Amino acid sequence: MKHLENLLWIDLGSKDDYRLHFGDTPITRLIRKIVGLDRQAAMVEFSRFLDDQSLNSRQIHFVELIVDYIVKNGFIEDRKVLLQDPFKSVGSMSALFKDKMNIARDILKTMDIFSERL
C-alpha cells in the first residue's frame, strides 16, 4: 500500500493531484476499479447460488452476469446497475426471484461483500 501511495502521490503527482482526479476514493477502490477482480474469487462467493438446484436457468444466468460484472469492474458500486443491460435483458431481479426473495437478498448481500472489502 505504501508503494502505491508513493507511486501515485510522489512519482506520478501529488496527493492534491490524486484528490483532484479521484476525490476521496481510497486507493484500494481505485485499483479494484482498474484491474477488476479475479474470477475465482468471485466464483467462490457466488458458487452457492450457481450450484443451487432450486434456481432456474434465467436466475442462474442473472447471477453469472453479476459475477462477470464484478470480475470486470471489481465490485458493484450502485445496485441501479442491475436495472441496466445486460441484466435487464434477463429480467428484473424482483421478477426473476419473486418466489425466492430470501435468495435475492442473499445475492445482494454477497455483492456487497466485494464493496465492503475495499
Biopython code that builds the backbone (N, CA, C, O; Angstrom):
import numpy as np
from Bio.PDB.StructureBuilder import StructureBuilder

atoms = [
    (1, "MET", "N", (0.832, -1.184, 0.000)),
    (1, "MET", "CA", (0.000, 0.000, 0.000)),
    (1, "MET", "C", (0.880, 1.252, 0.000)),
    (1, "MET", "O", (0.608, 2.229, -0.699)),
    (2, "LYS", "N", (1.923, 1.191, 0.792)),
    (2, "LYS", "CA", (2.833, 2.337, 0.868)),
    (2, "LYS", "C", (3.477, 2.589, -0.498)),
    (2, "LYS", "O", (3.659, 3.736, -0.906)),
    (3, "HIS", "N", (3.815, 1.515, -1.190)),
    (3, "HIS", "CA", (4.411, 1.655, -2.528)),
    (3, "HIS", "C", (3.424, 2.334, -3.492)),
    (3, "HIS", "O", (3.817, 3.201, -4.272)),
    (4, "LEU", "N", (2.166, 1.944, -3.435)),
    (4, "LEU", "CA", (1.150, 2.570, -4.294)),
    (4, "LEU", "C", (0.970, 4.053, -3.960)),
    (4, "LEU", "O", (0.852, 4.890, -4.855)),
    (5, "GLU", "N", (0.950, 4.363, -2.679)),
    (5, "GLU", "CA", (0.840, 5.765, -2.278)),
    (5, "GLU", "C", (2.025, 6.570, -2.801)),
    (5, "GLU", "O", (1.845, 7.667, -3.331)),
    (6, "ASN", "N", (3.222, 6.036, -2.658)),
    (6, "ASN", "CA", (4.409, 6.733, -3.179)),
    (6, "ASN", "C", (4.336, 6.903, -4.685)),
    (6, "ASN", "O", (4.669, 7.962, -5.217)),
    (7, "LEU", "N", (3.907, 5.869, -5.358)),
    (7, "LEU", "CA", (3.788, 5.930, -6.811)),
    (7, "LEU", "C", (2.798, 7.003, -7.242)),
    (7, "LEU", "O", (3.098, 7.818, -8.115)),
    (8, "LEU", "N", (1.625, 7.003, -6.632)),
    (8, "LEU", "CA", (0.578, 7.943, -7.025)),
    (8, "LEU", "C", (0.797, 9.352, -6.489)),
    (8, "LEU", "O", (0.487, 10.326, -7.175)),
    (9, "TRP", "N", (1.319, 9.475, -5.292)),
    (9, "TRP", "CA", (1.386, 10.773, -4.638)),
    (9, "TRP", "C", (2.761, 11.435, -4.716)),
    (9, "TRP", "O", (2.918, 12.600, -4.351)),
    (10, "ILE", "N", (3.763, 10.677, -5.200)),
    (10, "ILE", "CA", (5.098, 11.271, -5.322)),
    (10, "ILE", "C", (5.623, 11.126, -6.747)),
    (10, "ILE", "O", (5.937, 12.122, -7.399)),
    (11, "ASP", "N", (5.717, 9.887, -7.233)),
    (11, "ASP", "CA", (6.295, 9.630, -8.554)),
    (11, "ASP", "C", (5.444, 10.177, -9.699)),
    (11, "ASP", "O", (5.984, 10.736, -10.654)),
    (12, "LEU", "N", (4.138, 10.025, -9.617)),
    (12, "LEU", "CA", (3.264, 10.429, -10.722)),
    (12, "LEU", "C", (2.557, 11.757, -10.489)),
    (12, "LEU", "O", (1.955, 12.307, -11.411)),
    (13, "GLY", "N", (2.622, 12.264, -9.303)),
    (13, "GLY", "CA", (1.936, 13.514, -8.989)),
    (13, "GLY", "C", (1.910, 13.716, -7.492)),
    (13, "GLY", "O", (2.702, 13.127, -6.757)),
    (14, "SER", "N", (1.010, 14.540, -7.057)),
    (14, "SER", "CA", (0.907, 14.832, -5.627)),
    (14, "SER", "C", (-0.406, 14.286, -5.075)),
    (14, "SER", "O", (-1.269, 13.823, -5.821)),
    (15, "LYS", "N", (-0.535, 14.351, -3.775)),
    (15, "LYS", "CA", (-1.780, 13.933, -3.136)),
    (15, "LYS", "C", (-2.924, 14.845, -3.584)),
    (15, "LYS", "O", (-4.062, 14.397, -3.726)),
    (16, "ASP", "N", (-2.618, 16.125, -3.804)),
    (16, "ASP", "CA", (-3.634, 17.063, -4.305)),
    (16, "ASP", "C", (-4.077, 16.688, -5.717)),
    (16, "ASP", "O", (-5.260, 16.780, -6.043)),
    (17, "ASP", "N", (-3.125, 16.261, -6.560)),
    (17, "ASP", "CA", (-3.466, 15.806, -7.917)),
    (17, "ASP", "C", (-4.409, 14.606, -7.844)),
    (17, "ASP", "O", (-5.398, 14.524, -8.573)),
    (18, "TYR", "N", (-4.077, 13.683, -6.951)),
    (18, "TYR", "CA", (-4.920, 12.499, -6.783)),
    (18, "TYR", "C", (-6.337, 12.907, -6.390)),
    (18, "TYR", "O", (-7.310, 12.436, -6.980)),
    (19, "ARG", "N", (-6.449, 13.773, -5.406)),
    (19, "ARG", "CA", (-7.771, 14.232, -4.952)),
    (19, "ARG", "C", (-8.529, 14.953, -6.060)),
    (19, "ARG", "O", (-9.746, 14.813, -6.178)),
    (20, "LEU", "N", (-7.812, 15.723, -6.868)),
    (20, "LEU", "CA", (-8.441, 16.442, -7.971)),
    (20, "LEU", "C", (-9.086, 15.466, -8.954)),
    (20, "LEU", "O", (-10.196, 15.705, -9.432)),
    (21, "HIS", "N", (-8.398, 14.380, -9.252)),
    (21, "HIS", "CA", (-8.889, 13.421, -10.244)),
    (21, "HIS", "C", (-9.803, 12.347, -9.662)),
    (21, "HIS", "O", (-10.737, 11.901, -10.329)),
    (22, "PHE", "N", (-9.542, 11.928, -8.425)),
    (22, "PHE", "CA", (-10.258, 10.785, -7.865)),
    (22, "PHE", "C", (-11.013, 11.094, -6.576)),
    (22, "PHE", "O", (-11.606, 10.197, -5.977)),
    (23, "GLY", "N", (-10.998, 12.335, -6.151)),
    (23, "GLY", "CA", (-11.710, 12.717, -4.937)),
    (23, "GLY", "C", (-11.189, 11.973, -3.724)),
    (23, "GLY", "O", (-9.980, 11.826, -3.541)),
    (24, "ASP", "N", (-12.104, 11.509, -2.907)),
    (24, "ASP", "CA", (-11.741, 10.776, -1.692)),
    (24, "ASP", "C", (-11.736, 9.260, -1.908)),
    (24, "ASP", "O", (-11.769, 8.493, -0.946)),
    (25, "THR", "N", (-11.694, 8.839, -3.156)),
    (25, "THR", "CA", (-11.691, 7.409, -3.466)),
    (25, "THR", "C", (-10.451, 6.753, -2.870)),
    (25, "THR", "O", (-9.328, 7.148, -3.184)),
    (26, "PRO", "N", (-10.648, 5.744, -2.004)),
    (26, "PRO", "CA", (-9.483, 5.041, -1.464)),
    (26, "PRO", "C", (-8.694, 4.366, -2.590)),
    (26, "PRO", "O", (-9.265, 3.940, -3.595)),
    (27, "ILE", "N", (-7.399, 4.278, -2.408)),
    (27, "ILE", "CA", (-6.541, 3.676, -3.438)),
    (27, "ILE", "C", (-6.983, 2.248, -3.745)),
    (27, "ILE", "O", (-6.982, 1.839, -4.906)),
    (28, "THR", "N", (-7.355, 1.495, -2.732)),
    (28, "THR", "CA", (-7.773, 0.109, -2.973)),
    (28, "THR", "C", (-8.997, 0.046, -3.882)),
    (28, "THR", "O", (-9.083, -0.830, -4.742)),
    (29, "ARG", "N", (-9.932, 0.956, -3.700)),
    (29, "ARG", "CA", (-11.135, 1.001, -4.539)),
    (29, "ARG", "C", (-10.765, 1.381, -5.977)),
    (29, "ARG", "O", (-11.289, 0.805, -6.930)),
    (30, "LEU", "N", (-9.874, 2.339, -6.122)),
    (30, "LEU", "CA", (-9.433, 2.757, -7.453)),
    (30, "LEU", "C", (-8.749, 1.607, -8.189)),
    (30, "LEU", "O", (-9.032, 1.358, -9.361)),
    (31, "ILE", "N", (-7.863, 0.919, -7.508)),
    (31, "ILE", "CA", (-7.147, -0.198, -8.130)),
    (31, "ILE", "C", (-8.122, -1.294, -8.531)),
    (31, "ILE", "O", (-8.013, -1.848, -9.624)),
    (32, "ARG", "N", (-9.076, -1.614, -7.657)),
    (32, "ARG", "CA", (-10.063, -2.652, -7.974)),
    (32, "ARG", "C", (-10.874, -2.248, -9.191)),
    (32, "ARG", "O", (-11.184, -3.093, -10.030)),
    (33, "LYS", "N", (-11.228, -0.953, -9.305)),
    (33, "LYS", "CA", (-11.979, -0.479, -10.472)),
    (33, "LYS", "C", (-11.170, -0.660, -11.748)),
    (33, "LYS", "O", (-11.715, -0.995, -12.799)),
    (34, "ILE", "N", (-9.862, -0.435, -11.644)),
    (34, "ILE", "CA", (-8.998, -0.501, -12.820)),
    (34, "ILE", "C", (-8.731, -1.943, -13.244)),
    (34, "ILE", "O", (-8.858, -2.275, -14.423)),
    (35, "VAL", "N", (-8.371, -2.784, -12.311)),
    (35, "VAL", "CA", (-7.944, -4.134, -12.671)),
    (35, "VAL", "C", (-9.040, -5.186, -12.545)),
    (35, "VAL", "O", (-8.882, -6.300, -13.045)),
    (36, "GLY", "N", (-10.152, -4.851, -11.884)),
    (36, "GLY", "CA", (-11.216, -5.823, -11.720)),
    (36, "GLY", "C", (-10.900, -6.778, -10.588)),
    (36, "GLY", "O", (-10.173, -6.438, -9.655)),
    (37, "LEU", "N", (-11.452, -7.972, -10.678)),
    (37, "LEU", "CA", (-11.300, -8.965, -9.621)),
    (37, "LEU", "C", (-11.052, -10.326, -10.246)),
    (37, "LEU", "O", (-11.548, -10.619, -11.334)),
    (38, "ASP", "N", (-10.302, -11.135, -9.573)),
    (38, "ASP", "CA", (-10.031, -12.491, -10.023)),
    (38, "ASP", "C", (-11.343, -13.281, -10.104)),
    (38, "ASP", "O", (-12.133, -13.289, -9.160)),
    (39, "ARG", "N", (-11.558, -13.936, -11.233)),
    (39, "ARG", "CA", (-12.798, -14.696, -11.436)),
    (39, "ARG", "C", (-12.994, -15.759, -10.360)),
    (39, "ARG", "O", (-14.111, -15.966, -9.887)),
    (40, "GLN", "N", (-11.928, -16.423, -9.979)),
    (40, "GLN", "CA", (-12.051, -17.480, -8.971)),
    (40, "GLN", "C", (-12.539, -16.923, -7.637)),
    (40, "GLN", "O", (-13.334, -17.566, -6.951)),
    (41, "ALA", "N", (-12.073, -15.741, -7.268)),
    (41, "ALA", "CA", (-12.522, -15.121, -6.012)),
    (41, "ALA", "C", (-14.023, -14.833, -6.063)),
    (41, "ALA", "O", (-14.736, -15.049, -5.083)),
    (42, "ALA", "N", (-14.489, -14.350, -7.197)),
    (42, "ALA", "CA", (-15.927, -14.081, -7.339)),
    (42, "ALA", "C", (-16.724, -15.389, -7.351)),
    (42, "ALA", "O", (-17.793, -15.480, -6.748)),
    (43, "MET", "N", (-16.200, -16.380, -8.032)),
    (43, "MET", "CA", (-16.911, -17.660, -8.123)),
    (43, "MET", "C", (-17.044, -18.322, -6.751)),
    (43, "MET", "O", (-18.065, -18.944, -6.458)),
    (44, "VAL", "N", (-16.029, -18.192, -5.921)),
    (44, "VAL", "CA", (-16.097, -18.780, -4.577)),
    (44, "VAL", "C", (-17.286, -18.199, -3.816)),
    (44, "VAL", "O", (-18.038, -18.934, -3.175)),
    (45, "GLU", "N", (-17.451, -16.889, -3.887)),
    (45, "GLU", "CA", (-18.538, -16.239, -3.146)),
    (45, "GLU", "C", (-19.920, -16.567, -3.718)),
    (45, "GLU", "O", (-20.889, -16.690, -2.968)),
    (46, "PHE", "N", (-20.014, -16.709, -5.042)),
    (46, "PHE", "CA", (-21.319, -16.917, -5.680)),
    (46, "PHE", "C", (-21.623, -18.382, -6.000)),
    (46, "PHE", "O", (-22.693, -18.685, -6.528)),
    (47, "SER", "N", (-20.712, -19.280, -5.693)),
    (47, "SER", "CA", (-20.899, -20.691, -6.060)),
    (47, "SER", "C", (-22.159, -21.301, -5.450)),
    (47, "SER", "O", (-22.793, -22.153, -6.073)),
    (48, "ARG", "N", (-22.525, -20.883, -4.252)),
    (48, "ARG", "CA", (-23.725, -21.474, -3.634)),
    (48, "ARG", "C", (-24.984, -21.158, -4.434)),
    (48, "ARG", "O", (-25.941, -21.931, -4.418)),
    (49, "PHE", "N", (-24.987, -20.025, -5.134)),
    (49, "PHE", "CA", (-26.144, -19.692, -5.974)),
    (49, "PHE", "C", (-26.050, -20.400, -7.322)),
    (49, "PHE", "O", (-27.052, -20.880, -7.852)),
    (50, "LEU", "N", (-24.853, -20.460, -7.866)),
    (50, "LEU", "CA", (-24.665, -21.090, -9.176)),
    (50, "LEU", "C", (-24.895, -22.598, -9.110)),
    (50, "LEU", "O", (-25.277, -23.219, -10.101)),
    (51, "ASP", "N", (-24.660, -23.177, -7.941)),
    (51, "ASP", "CA", (-24.858, -24.616, -7.762)),
    (51, "ASP", "C", (-26.229, -24.972, -7.188)),
    (51, "ASP", "O", (-26.542, -26.149, -7.004)),
    (52, "ASP", "N", (-27.038, -23.963, -6.907)),
    (52, "ASP", "CA", (-28.349, -24.172, -6.287)),
    (52, "ASP", "C", (-29.309, -24.786, -7.301)),
    (52, "ASP", "O", (-29.713, -24.135, -8.265)),
    (53, "GLN", "N", (-29.663, -26.033, -7.072)),
    (53, "GLN", "CA", (-30.545, -26.771, -7.983)),
    (53, "GLN", "C", (-31.973, -26.232, -7.997)),
    (53, "GLN", "O", (-32.758, -26.570, -8.883)),
    (54, "SER", "N", (-32.311, -25.393, -7.013)),
    (54, "SER", "CA", (-33.669, -24.852, -6.976)),
    (54, "SER", "C", (-33.828, -23.627, -7.884)),
    (54, "SER", "O", (-34.948, -23.179, -8.131)),
    (55, "LEU", "N", (-32.710, -23.086, -8.378)),
    (55, "LEU", "CA", (-32.787, -21.919, -9.266)),
    (55, "LEU", "C", (-32.958, -22.360, -10.707)),
    (55, "LEU", "O", (-32.395, -23.371, -11.127)),
    (56, "ASN", "N", (-33.739, -21.599, -11.462)),
    (56, "ASN", "CA", (-33.918, -21.916, -12.880)),
    (56, "ASN", "C", (-32.782, -21.302, -13.702)),
    (56, "ASN", "O", (-31.946, -20.575, -13.165)),
    (57, "SER", "N", (-32.757, -21.589, -14.976)),
    (57, "SER", "CA", (-31.650, -21.154, -15.833)),
    (57, "SER", "C", (-31.546, -19.634, -15.946)),
    (57, "SER", "O", (-30.441, -19.101, -16.046)),
    (58, "ARG", "N", (-32.672, -18.933, -15.933)),
    (58, "ARG", "CA", (-32.641, -17.467, -16.012)),
    (58, "ARG", "C", (-32.073, -16.862, -14.730)),
    (58, "ARG", "O", (-31.326, -15.885, -14.775)),
    (59, "GLN", "N", (-32.428, -17.443, -13.603)),
    (59, "GLN", "CA", (-31.902, -16.958, -12.328)),
    (59, "GLN", "C", (-30.394, -17.188, -12.241)),
    (59, "GLN", "O", (-29.652, -16.314, -11.795)),
    (60, "ILE", "N", (-29.953, -18.355, -12.665)),
    (60, "ILE", "CA", (-28.521, -18.657, -12.669)),
    (60, "ILE", "C", (-27.793, -17.738, -13.638)),
    (60, "ILE", "O", (-26.699, -17.261, -13.338)),
    (61, "HIS", "N", (-28.388, -17.488, -14.791)),
    (61, "HIS", "CA", (-27.780, -16.575, -15.765)),
    (61, "HIS", "C", (-27.635, -15.167, -15.169)),
    (61, "HIS", "O", (-26.626, -14.500, -15.396)),
    (62, "PHE", "N", (-28.622, -14.723, -14.423)),
    (62, "PHE", "CA", (-28.563, -13.420, -13.771)),
    (62, "PHE", "C", (-27.375, -13.366, -12.805)),
    (62, "PHE", "O", (-26.639, -12.380, -12.772)),
    (63, "VAL", "N", (-27.197, -14.427, -12.024)),
    (63, "VAL", "CA", (-26.063, -14.495, -11.093)),
    (63, "VAL", "C", (-24.746, -14.508, -11.865)),
    (63, "VAL", "O", (-23.782, -13.861, -11.457)),
    (64, "GLU", "N", (-24.701, -15.238, -12.971)),
    (64, "GLU", "CA", (-23.484, -15.256, -13.800)),
    (64, "GLU", "C", (-23.152, -13.865, -14.327)),
    (64, "GLU", "O", (-21.980, -13.499, -14.407)),
    (65, "LEU", "N", (-24.168, -13.089, -14.687)),
    (65, "LEU", "CA", (-23.943, -11.719, -15.142)),
    (65, "LEU", "C", (-23.378, -10.856, -14.018)),
    (65, "LEU", "O", (-22.531, -9.995, -14.257)),
    (66, "ILE", "N", (-23.843, -11.085, -12.803)),
    (66, "ILE", "CA", (-23.294, -10.363, -11.657)),
    (66, "ILE", "C", (-21.817, -10.705, -11.483)),
    (66, "ILE", "O", (-20.988, -9.819, -11.277)),
    (67, "VAL", "N", (-21.495, -11.985, -11.565)),
    (67, "VAL", "CA", (-20.097, -12.415, -11.451)),
    (67, "VAL", "C", (-19.256, -11.757, -12.539)),
    (67, "VAL", "O", (-18.184, -11.222, -12.253)),
    (68, "ASP", "N", (-19.729, -11.789, -13.775)),
    (68, "ASP", "CA", (-18.989, -11.175, -14.888)),
    (68, "ASP", "C", (-18.756, -9.688, -14.637)),
    (68, "ASP", "O", (-17.668, -9.174, -14.896)),
    (69, "TYR", "N", (-19.761, -9.010, -14.141)),
    (69, "TYR", "CA", (-19.646, -7.572, -13.870)),
    (69, "TYR", "C", (-18.606, -7.308, -12.784)),
    (69, "TYR", "O", (-17.775, -6.410, -12.917)),
    (70, "ILE", "N", (-18.655, -8.085, -11.724)),
    (70, "ILE", "CA", (-17.710, -7.902, -10.626)),
    (70, "ILE", "C", (-16.287, -8.235, -11.066)),
    (70, "ILE", "O", (-15.343, -7.548, -10.676)),
    (71, "VAL", "N", (-16.128, -9.271, -11.866)),
    (71, "VAL", "CA", (-14.799, -9.618, -12.373)),
    (71, "VAL", "C", (-14.233, -8.471, -13.206)),
    (71, "VAL", "O", (-13.056, -8.131, -13.086)),
    (72, "LYS", "N", (-15.063, -7.885, -14.038)),
    (72, "LYS", "CA", (-14.613, -6.800, -14.905)),
    (72, "LYS", "C", (-14.387, -5.490, -14.144)),
    (72, "LYS", "O", (-13.399, -4.795, -14.381)),
    (73, "ASN", "N", (-15.297, -5.157, -13.237)),
    (73, "ASN", "CA", (-15.286, -3.847, -12.578)),
    (73, "ASN", "C", (-14.800, -3.865, -11.130)),
    (73, "ASN", "O", (-14.614, -2.804, -10.534)),
    (74, "GLY", "N", (-14.595, -5.021, -10.567)),
    (74, "GLY", "CA", (-14.092, -5.135, -9.216)),
    (74, "GLY", "C", (-15.152, -5.199, -8.137)),
    (74, "GLY", "O", (-14.932, -5.816, -7.095)),
    (75, "PHE", "N", (-16.279, -4.587, -8.357)),
    (75, "PHE", "CA", (-17.378, -4.560, -7.409)),
    (75, "PHE", "C", (-18.558, -3.866, -8.069)),
    (75, "PHE", "O", (-18.422, -3.308, -9.158)),
    (76, "ILE", "N", (-19.699, -3.896, -7.425)),
    (76, "ILE", "CA", (-20.870, -3.164, -7.894)),
    (76, "ILE", "C", (-21.068, -2.004, -6.939)),
    (76, "ILE", "O", (-21.469, -2.182, -5.789)),
    (77, "GLU", "N", (-20.779, -0.820, -7.436)),
    (77, "GLU", "CA", (-20.830, 0.375, -6.601)),
    (77, "GLU", "C", (-22.273, 0.813, -6.325)),
    (77, "GLU", "O", (-22.590, 1.281, -5.231)),
    (78, "ASP", "N", (-23.133, 0.658, -7.321)),
    (78, "ASP", "CA", (-24.516, 1.098, -7.197)),
    (78, "ASP", "C", (-25.424, -0.005, -7.743)),
    (78, "ASP", "O", (-25.280, -0.423, -8.892)),
    (79, "ARG", "N", (-26.332, -0.458, -6.936)),
    (79, "ARG", "CA", (-27.230, -1.549, -7.342)),
    (79, "ARG", "C", (-28.109, -1.181, -8.531)),
    (79, "ARG", "O", (-28.698, -2.065, -9.154)),
    (80, "LYS", "N", (-28.209, 0.091, -8.853)),
    (80, "LYS", "CA", (-29.005, 0.508, -10.009)),
    (80, "LYS", "C", (-28.486, -0.112, -11.300)),
    (80, "LYS", "O", (-29.221, -0.212, -12.282)),
    (81, "VAL", "N", (-27.231, -0.523, -11.302)),
    (81, "VAL", "CA", (-26.669, -1.160, -12.488)),
    (81, "VAL", "C", (-27.449, -2.434, -12.841)),
    (81, "VAL", "O", (-27.470, -2.854, -13.998)),
    (82, "LEU", "N", (-28.083, -3.035, -11.845)),
    (82, "LEU", "CA", (-28.864, -4.254, -12.086)),
    (82, "LEU", "C", (-30.137, -3.984, -12.888)),
    (82, "LEU", "O", (-30.798, -4.914, -13.348)),
    (83, "LEU", "N", (-30.471, -2.713, -13.049)),
    (83, "LEU", "CA", (-31.643, -2.335, -13.841)),
    (83, "LEU", "C", (-31.278, -2.016, -15.284)),
    (83, "LEU", "O", (-32.144, -1.698, -16.099)),
    (84, "GLN", "N", (-29.983, -2.105, -15.592)),
    (84, "GLN", "CA", (-29.494, -1.789, -16.931)),
    (84, "GLN", "C", (-29.072, -3.070, -17.642)),
    (84, "GLN", "O", (-29.016, -4.141, -17.038)),
    (85, "ASP", "N", (-28.777, -2.941, -18.941)),
    (85, "ASP", "CA", (-28.236, -4.087, -19.683)),
    (85, "ASP", "C", (-26.856, -4.406, -19.158)),
    (85, "ASP", "O", (-26.132, -3.490, -18.768)),
    (86, "PRO", "N", (-26.470, -5.632, -19.131)),
    (86, "PRO", "CA", (-27.149, -6.813, -19.676)),
    (86, "PRO", "C", (-28.169, -7.427, -18.721)),
    (86, "PRO", "O", (-28.879, -8.362, -19.092)),
    (87, "PHE", "N", (-28.247, -6.911, -17.501)),
    (87, "PHE", "CA", (-29.146, -7.504, -16.504)),
    (87, "PHE", "C", (-30.610, -7.419, -16.913)),
    (87, "PHE", "O", (-31.344, -8.401, -16.804)),
    (88, "LYS", "N", (-31.037, -6.250, -17.382)),
    (88, "LYS", "CA", (-32.460, -6.086, -17.682)),
    (88, "LYS", "C", (-32.912, -6.953, -18.849)),
    (88, "LYS", "O", (-34.106, -7.218, -18.991)),
    (89, "SER", "N", (-31.976, -7.401, -19.690)),
    (89, "SER", "CA", (-32.359, -8.290, -20.789)),
    (89, "SER", "C", (-32.797, -9.664, -20.262)),
    (89, "SER", "O", (-33.540, -10.378, -20.936)),
    (90, "VAL", "N", (-32.344, -10.029, -19.076)),
    (90, "VAL", "CA", (-32.757, -11.292, -18.457)),
    (90, "VAL", "C", (-34.042, -11.091, -17.671)),
    (90, "VAL", "O", (-34.869, -11.998, -17.574)),
    (91, "GLY", "N", (-34.206, -9.901, -17.110)),
    (91, "GLY", "CA", (-35.385, -9.575, -16.315)),
    (91, "GLY", "C", (-34.961, -8.896, -15.030)),
    (91, "GLY", "O", (-33.796, -8.954, -14.635)),
    (92, "SER", "N", (-35.905, -8.259, -14.392)),
    (92, "SER", "CA", (-35.584, -7.592, -13.136)),
    (92, "SER", "C", (-35.377, -8.630, -12.042)),
    (92, "SER", "O", (-35.956, -9.715, -12.072)),
    (93, "MET", "N", (-34.558, -8.279, -11.104)),
    (93, "MET", "CA", (-34.278, -9.197, -10.003)),
    (93, "MET", "C", (-35.552, -9.527, -9.232)),
    (93, "MET", "O", (-35.762, -10.672, -8.832)),
    (94, "SER", "N", (-36.400, -8.521, -9.025)),
    (94, "SER", "CA", (-37.632, -8.769, -8.270)),
    (94, "SER", "C", (-38.564, -9.716, -9.017)),
    (94, "SER", "O", (-39.244, -10.529, -8.391)),
    (95, "ALA", "N", (-38.605, -9.625, -10.335)),
    (95, "ALA", "CA", (-39.454, -10.535, -11.110)),
    (95, "ALA", "C", (-38.837, -11.933, -11.186)),
    (95, "ALA", "O", (-39.540, -12.935, -11.054)),
    (96, "LEU", "N", (-37.530, -11.994, -11.397)),
    (96, "LEU", "CA", (-36.860, -13.288, -11.512)),
    (96, "LEU", "C", (-36.919, -14.094, -10.214)),
    (96, "LEU", "O", (-37.060, -15.316, -10.231)),
    (97, "PHE", "N", (-36.810, -13.391, -9.103)),
    (97, "PHE", "CA", (-36.740, -14.070, -7.813)),
    (97, "PHE", "C", (-37.986, -13.820, -6.956)),
    (97, "PHE", "O", (-37.923, -13.874, -5.728)),
    (98, "LYS", "N", (-39.113, -13.547, -7.613)),
    (98, "LYS", "CA", (-40.323, -13.175, -6.867)),
    (98, "LYS", "C", (-40.732, -14.233, -5.851)),
    (98, "LYS", "O", (-41.279, -13.895, -4.801)),
    (99, "ASP", "N", (-40.483, -15.491, -6.139)),
    (99, "ASP", "CA", (-40.829, -16.557, -5.201)),
    (99, "ASP", "C", (-39.649, -16.972, -4.332)),
    (99, "ASP", "O", (-39.757, -17.885, -3.513)),
    (100, "LYS", "N", (-38.540, -16.302, -4.518)),
    (100, "LYS", "CA", (-37.321, -16.649, -3.773)),
    (100, "LYS", "C", (-36.612, -15.376, -3.319)),
    (100, "LYS", "O", (-35.412, -15.211, -3.539)),
    (101, "MET", "N", (-37.352, -14.492, -2.693)),
    (101, "MET", "CA", (-36.780, -13.205, -2.277)),
    (101, "MET", "C", (-35.672, -13.372, -1.244)),
    (101, "MET", "O", (-34.774, -12.534, -1.162)),
    (102, "ASN", "N", (-35.724, -14.445, -0.455)),
    (102, "ASN", "CA", (-34.643, -14.675, 0.500)),
    (102, "ASN", "C", (-33.323, -14.933, -0.231)),
    (102, "ASN", "O", (-32.263, -14.502, 0.224)),
    (103, "ILE", "N", (-33.388, -15.627, -1.347)),
    (103, "ILE", "CA", (-32.188, -15.869, -2.147)),
    (103, "ILE", "C", (-31.732, -14.565, -2.796)),
    (103, "ILE", "O", (-30.534, -14.286, -2.845)),
    (104, "ALA", "N", (-32.669, -13.768, -3.291)),
    (104, "ALA", "CA", (-32.324, -12.467, -3.888)),
    (104, "ALA", "C", (-31.600, -11.594, -2.867)),
    (104, "ALA", "O", (-30.607, -10.946, -3.198)),
    (105, "ARG", "N", (-32.090, -11.573, -1.635)),
    (105, "ARG", "CA", (-31.428, -10.785, -0.578)),
    (105, "ARG", "C", (-30.021, -11.308, -0.310)),
    (105, "ARG", "O", (-29.096, -10.525, -0.095)),
    (106, "ASP", "N", (-29.857, -12.630, -0.323)),
    (106, "ASP", "CA", (-28.530, -13.215, -0.111)),
    (106, "ASP", "C", (-27.579, -12.865, -1.256)),
    (106, "ASP", "O", (-26.390, -12.633, -1.035)),
    (107, "ILE", "N", (-28.106, -12.829, -2.468)),
    (107, "ILE", "CA", (-27.281, -12.443, -3.616)),
    (107, "ILE", "C", (-26.812, -10.998, -3.446)),
    (107, "ILE", "O", (-25.641, -10.694, -3.678)),
    (108, "LEU", "N", (-27.716, -10.114, -3.045)),
    (108, "LEU", "CA", (-27.350, -8.714, -2.833)),
    (108, "LEU", "C", (-26.318, -8.569, -1.720)),
    (108, "LEU", "O", (-25.384, -7.777, -1.839)),
    (109, "LYS", "N", (-26.481, -9.324, -0.644)),
    (109, "LYS", "CA", (-25.501, -9.294, 0.446)),
    (109, "LYS", "C", (-24.138, -9.777, -0.040)),
    (109, "LYS", "O", (-23.105, -9.225, 0.339)),
    (110, "THR", "N", (-24.141, -10.806, -0.877)),
    (110, "THR", "CA", (-22.889, -11.318, -1.418)),
    (110, "THR", "C", (-22.233, -10.287, -2.325)),
    (110, "THR", "O", (-21.013, -10.122, -2.295)),
    (111, "MET", "N", (-23.018, -9.601, -3.119)),
    (111, "MET", "CA", (-22.471, -8.500, -3.952)),
    (111, "MET", "C", (-21.796, -7.460, -3.079)),
    (111, "MET", "O", (-20.714, -6.972, -3.405)),
    (112, "ASP", "N", (-22.432, -7.123, -1.976)),
    (112, "ASP", "CA", (-21.912, -6.084, -1.089)),
    (112, "ASP", "C", (-20.586, -6.476, -0.443)),
    (112, "ASP", "O", (-19.802, -5.605, -0.065)),
    (113, "ILE", "N", (-20.330, -7.756, -0.316)),
    (113, "ILE", "CA", (-19.066, -8.212, 0.268)),
    (113, "ILE", "C", (-17.877, -7.607, -0.485)),
    (113, "ILE", "O", (-16.883, -7.220, 0.130)),
    (114, "PHE", "N", (-17.981, -7.528, -1.801)),
    (114, "PHE", "CA", (-16.867, -7.038, -2.604)),
    (114, "PHE", "C", (-16.624, -5.553, -2.411)),
    (114, "PHE", "O", (-15.487, -5.094, -2.522)),
    (115, "SER", "N", (-17.666, -4.799, -2.125)),
    (115, "SER", "CA", (-17.512, -3.369, -1.839)),
    (115, "SER", "C", (-16.966, -3.152, -0.431)),
    (115, "SER", "O", (-16.159, -2.252, -0.198)),
    (116, "GLU", "N", (-17.412, -3.978, 0.492)),
    (116, "GLU", "CA", (-17.009, -3.811, 1.897)),
    (116, "GLU", "C", (-15.543, -4.161, 2.113)),
    (116, "GLU", "O", (-14.924, -3.660, 3.052)),
    (117, "ARG", "N", (-14.985, -5.001, 1.273)),
    (117, "ARG", "CA", (-13.588, -5.427, 1.443)),
    (117, "ARG", "C", (-12.585, -4.371, 0.986)),
    (117, "ARG", "O", (-11.377, -4.564, 1.126)),
    (118, "LEU", "N", (-13.064, -3.280, 0.453)),
    (118, "LEU", "CA", (-12.141, -2.273, -0.073)),
    (118, "LEU", "C", (-11.690, -1.307, 0.984)),
    (118, "LEU", "O", (-10.910, -0.398, 0.697)),
]
sb = StructureBuilder()
sb.init_structure("model")
sb.init_model(0)
sb.init_chain("A")
sb.init_seg("    ")
for serial, (resi, resn, name, xyz) in enumerate(atoms, 1):
    if name == "N":
        sb.init_residue(resn, " ", resi, " ")
    sb.init_atom(name, np.array(xyz, "f"), 0.0, 1.0, " ", f" {name:<3s}", serial, name[0])
structure = sb.get_structure()
